[in-house]
Amino acid sequence: MKKIITKSGILIAAGLAICATAAAAPPTATLMRIDIPFSFLAGEKSMPAGIYWVRLDARSHTLDLTAANEGASRRLLVTDGHATRKESVASRGVLSFRRYGSTLVLKGVYAPGAMESHNLPPSKAEIELAKATVPATTGEATVDLPYR
């Protein structure tokens, strides 16, 4: 009987330790809500203006965009970026877009609290836009995420 109680106590202690470790681990995914007031290109797909749920999972290097009202969804692969930002603005989540003429292309995301960006590789559609666009009409536009 004493051995059973001892083994049960060890199993319970191990289970509690695993739960405590999981609770203390930083979240691997960040969920943000944003109102994007313009249509844009995400990879090869055109996305309409509207409210989106943005889920960045740094561990699996994925960015999920889901339109709140239509359910349109897009999963994109991202890479760890080399761009960093100032600590004073690190509390905000940010989506970055590049403009090619009148078309905006999603280029990257900063998660709230993160100093480094996560970038989308150029899609075939973006490469074609870059070739066809006059350099003076190309530029950066940044949208701050009002996340909840």
Long-range contacts (C-beta under 8 A, 24 or more apart in sequence): 28-57, 28-58, 28-59, 28-60, 29-55, 29-56, 29-57, 29-58, 29-59, 30-55, 30-56, 30-57, 30-58, 30-93, 30-111, 30-112, 31-55, 31-147, 32-56, 32-93, 32-111, 32-112, 32-145, 32-147, 32-148, 33-68, 33-145, 33-146, 33-147, 33-148, 34-93, 34-95, 34-143, 34-145, 34-146, 34-147, 35-146, 36-95, 36-143, 38-104, 39-104, 40-97, 40-103, 40-104, 40-105, 40-106, 41-103, 41-104, 41-105, 41-106, 41-123, 41-125, 41-126, 41-129, 42-74, 42-76, 42-106, 42-120, 43-74, 43-76, 43-106, 43-120, 43-123, 43-125, 44-123, 44-124, 44-125, 45-74, 47-72, 47-74, 47-106, 48-72, 54-93, 54-95, 54-109, 54-145, 54-147, 56-109, 56-111, 56-118, 58-111, 58-114, 58-118, 61-118, 63-109, 63-118, 63-120, 65-106, 76-106, 76-120, 77-120, 77-121, 78-108, 78-109, 78-118, 78-119, 78-120, 79-118, 79-119, 79-120, 79-121, 80-116, 80-118, 80-119, 81-108, 81-116, 81-117, 81-118, 81-119, 82-116, 82-117, 83-108, 83-116, 83-117, 83-119, 84-115, 84-116, 84-117, 85-110, 85-115, 85-117, 87-115, 90-114, 90-115, 92-144, 92-145, 92-147, 93-144, 93-145, 93-147, 94-142, 94-143, 94-144, 94-145, 95-142, 95-143, 95-145, 96-140, 96-141, 96-142, 96-143, 97-140, 97-141, 97-142, 97-143, 98-126, 98-138, 98-139, 98-140, 98-141, 99-137, 99-138, 99-139, 99-140, 99-141, 100-126, 100-129, 100-130, 100-132, 100-133, 100-137, 100-138, 101-129, 101-132, 101-133, 101-134, 101-137, 101-138, 103-129, 104-141, 105-129, 112-145, 112-147
